[in-house]
């Protein structure tokens, strides 16, 4: 995981490639619940944690568990293919 990037909240390895999951809302509260998936510094997918956009007041305060984020990221990357 890239510890220099405060937005990176999880990472996973698949087929020898390491993907990083960035939570865009860490530094931009209006984007809470929005995530991007990066491979070698290039964005390869994005997803919403709750499947639909929620107004900031309705979004949960806590991040989904890392395992859930990784599952959502894997689906988002597969959907890009």
N, C-alpha and C positions, 0 to 999 in steps of 0.2 A: 504494500500500500504506500502511496506517496504521502508521507507525513508532512510535507511542506504545504500541501493543499488542504485548507481547513474544510473545504466542501466535500472531500472524499470521505465517505462514511463506511464503505465496505469494498471489498475486492474479492475476486474469485478467479480460479484458473480452470480453463477448459481447453482440451486439445493442445496443451503446452503454452497457451496464450493467457496472459493475465489481463483481466478487465477490471476497471475501477468504476465505482458507482459514486457519482457526485450528487449531493443534495443541494440543489440550486437555492433553496430557501434559507440556508444558514446565514448568508450575508444579505439576502433579499427576502424579507418576511412575506412579501406578497406572493412569492413563489414557493411557499412552504408546501411540501407534498409533491413537488416537481423534481424529477431526477434525470440525469444524463449518464450514459454509459460510454466509457472511453477505452480505446485500445491503442496503445502506443501514442498517447496524447491526441488522438483523433476521435471525435465523437462518432459513435456508430449506432446509437439508439437513444431514445428518451421515453419516459413513461411517467404516469401519475400514480402515486402510491395507492390512491383509493379508487382508481378506475375512472373517476370523473373529476372534473374541477370543482372544488368546494370553495366557497367564499372563506377568506381567512378566519373569520369568527367561528366557522363550523369545522375547521380542520383540527385534528387531534394535536395536542402539544408535543407528544413524544413521537420519535421515529419508529417505524415498524421494526421488528427484530431483524438482525442481519440476515438470517436465513430466508425470511420473507422477501427482503430486498433483493437478495441474490436470485431467488425464484422469479421475481418480477423482471429483473434485468435479463435473465436468460430468455424469458419469453419475448421481451422487447427486441433483443438481438436476433432471435429466430425469426420474428415477424418481419425484420428488415431484409431477410434473404429472399 
